[in-house]
């Protein structure tokens, strides 16, 4: 369903356990970036009405999630602040081809994989965090991340045929799995 080619490692769960506040702050930044990605796609492909409508909904949901994470941080007395980002998103976006329509396909598929990885990690957090408030919170976000993933994949098919999209998604998913396997020393949602 999520088109991921790997599972998150126990290394990542250890990073979360040892640096929970920092991962929560990073999660807020991820929601903000996800809204920005959807907004950028809306501006880039304004002639695609279906994409514009879907991106409007995703922007709204991602900003709602951003506010939910900010509320969670406030309840826990954790100050939201700037963090140095990990390399995950940049490395994935470096794979985006430059010429259209392939650029549109890749941008949408990269966004889909980021949503898929978030979905997979939210499920892990739901199942492994002893803190019930956090576990329930991540469980509540799982469905929308999965829906965003499938929306991005579906929209990619408005720029290329089904077979081309499936093949490119497999290529990008393999690259995403390699990036995740490499990991990042910074405790981040996608480290």
C-alpha positions in Angstrom: 0.0 0.0 0.0 2.8 2.5 0.9 5.2 1.5 -1.8 8.2 1.5 0.6 11.0 -0.9 0.0 12.3 -1.0 3.6 11.2 -0.8 7.2 12.5 1.6 9.7 15.3 0.3 11.9 15.5 -0.1 15.6 18.3 2.5 15.4 15.6 5.1 14.6 13.4 4.0 17.5 16.4 4.4 19.8 17.0 7.9 18.4 13.4 8.8 19.2 13.6 7.3 22.7 16.8 9.2 23.5 15.8 12.5 21.8 12.0 12.6 22.0 11.6 16.4 22.4 13.9 17.1 19.4 12.0 14.6 17.2 8.7 16.2 18.2 10.1 19.6 17.2 11.3 18.1 13.9 7.8 16.7 13.4 6.3 20.2 13.5 8.8 21.3 10.9 7.9 18.3 8.7 4.2 19.2 8.8 5.1 22.8 7.9 7.3 21.6 5.0 4.6 19.2 3.8 2.2 22.1 3.6 4.8 24.1 1.7 5.4 21.3 -0.8 1.7 21.0 -1.5 1.5 24.8 -2.0 4.5 24.8 -4.3 2.8 22.1 -6.4 -0.4 24.1 -6.5 1.5 27.1 -7.9 3.6 25.1 -10.3 0.7 23.2 -11.9 -2.1 25.7 -11.7 -3.6 24.4 -15.0 -4.3 21.0 -13.4 -7.6 21.6 -11.6 -7.7 18.3 -9.9 -4.2 18.7 -8.6 -5.0 22.2 -7.3 -8.1 21.0 -5.5 -6.2 18.1 -3.9 -3.2 20.3 -2.9 -5.6 22.8 -1.3 -6.9 20.0 0.9 -3.5 18.7 1.7 -2.2 22.2 2.6 -5.2 22.6 5.0 -4.6 19.2 6.6 -0.8 19.7 7.0 -1.2 23.1 8.6 -3.8 21.6 10.9 -1.3 18.9 11.9 1.4 21.6 12.3 -0.9 23.3 14.8 -1.6 20.0 16.6 2.1 19.4 17.0 2.6 22.9 18.3 -0.2 22.4 20.8 1.4 19.1 21.9 4.8 20.8 22.3 3.2 23.6 24.4 1.4 21.1 26.7 4.8 19.4 27.3 6.7 22.6 27.9 8.9 22.1 24.8 9.8 25.3 23.0 9.4 25.2 19.2 12.6 26.3 17.6 14.6 26.2 14.5 16.5 22.9 13.9 19.1 21.9 11.5 17.3 19.7 9.0 18.4 16.1 8.2 19.4 15.2 4.7 16.5 12.9 3.9 14.2 15.4 2.0 17.1 17.1 0.2 18.6 13.8 -1.0 15.2 12.7 -2.3 14.5 16.0 -4.0 18.0 15.8 -5.7 16.6 12.8 -7.7 13.8 14.9 -9.3 14.4 15.2 -13.1 14.6 18.7 -14.5 12.3 18.5 -17.6 8.6 18.3 -17.7 6.5 16.2 -17.5 9.0 14.1 -15.6 9.7 16.8 -13.1 6.0 16.8 -12.1 6.0 13.0 -11.9 9.1 13.0 -9.7 8.0 15.8 -7.5 4.7 14.1 -6.8 6.3 10.7 -6.2 8.9 12.1 -3.9 6.1 13.7 -1.9 4.3 10.4 -1.9 7.3 8.6 -0.5 7.9 11.1 2.2 4.2 10.8 3.2 4.6 7.0 3.1 7.6 7.0 5.4 5.8 9.4 7.8 2.9 7.0 7.8 5.1 4.0 8.5 6.9 5.9 11.3 3.7 7.1 12.9 2.5 3.5 13.1 5.8 2.6 14.8 5.4 5.4 17.3 1.8 4.5 17.9 2.9 0.9 18.7 6.1 1.5 20.6 5.8 4.7 22.6 4.9 4.0 26.3 3.4 7.5 26.5 -0.3 7.0 25.7 -0.9 10.6 24.7 1.8 10.4 22.1 0.9 6.9 20.9 -2.7 8.0 20.4 -1.6 11.2 18.7 0.5 9.3 16.2 -2.2 6.8 15.6 -4.6 9.6 14.8 -2.3 10.9 12.0 -1.7 7.6 10.3 -4.8 7.6 8.0 -4.2 11.1 6.6 -0.6 10.4 5.8 -1.6 7.2 3.9 -4.3 9.2 2.0 -1.8 11.9 1.1 0.6 9.2 -0.2 -2.0 7.7 -2.5 -3.2 11.1 -3.6 0.3 12.0 -4.8 0.7 8.7 -6.7 -2.7 9.1 -8.3 -1.9 12.7 -9.4 1.4 11.6 -10.9 -0.6 9.6 -13.3 -2.1 12.7 -14.8 1.4 13.6 -16.1 2.5 10.1 -17.4 0.9 6.7 -18.0 0.4 4.2 -15.2 3.3 1.9 -16.2 5.8 4.9 -16.3 4.6 6.1 -12.9 4.9 2.6 -11.4 8.4 2.1 -12.8 9.6 5.5 -11.6 8.0 5.0 -8.2 9.9 1.7 -7.8 13.2 3.5 -8.7 12.6 6.3 -6.3 11.4 3.9 -3.6 14.7 2.0 -3.9 16.6 5.2 -3.6 14.5 6.2 -0.6 15.2 2.8 1.1 19.0 3.4 0.6 18.7 6.9 2.1 16.9 5.5 5.1 19.4 2.6 5.5 22.2 5.2 5.5 20.5 7.0 8.3 21.3 10.4 9.8 23.1 11.1 13.1 20.6 13.9 13.8 17.4 12.6 15.6 14.8 13.5 13.1 11.4 12.1 12.0 13.1 10.9 8.8 16.6 10.2 10.1 
